[in-house]
Amino acid sequence: MTIPPDDPRIEAVLSLVRQGAEERAAVPGPTPWQPVWKRLRKPLTKAEQKRRLRLQRQRLQQAGHRRFFAGQSRRPRSRRNRVGSAAGRRDARALSRLRHSNAWLW
């Protein structure tokens, strides 16, 4: 395998890229990219912190209201959906009568 001859255009671009990299390294600019969980947190102002807490409190109160009223709802459930067939319903009725009575099962 032969090595291609040096192309002056590629060399010129490479030198420009290297020069730019050196300049960027010399300038104390923004820190390099970091994942979010490694970045330093900017402290919130008091007003922003209070606003966040107020919104969080509202969300929690609304969730509590929803939970409370969901427990209060007593929609009548259809008995047919509990057991699939009529024979099964008859069996379930007989078993529930036995369960609530004091009959002894032999």
Secondary structure, 3 states (H helix, E strand, C coil): CCCCCCCHHHHHHHHHHHHHHHHHHHCCCCCCCCCHHHCCCCCCCHHHHHHHHHHHHHHHHHHHHHHHHHHHCCCCCCHHHCCCCHHHHHHHHHHHHHHHCCCCCC
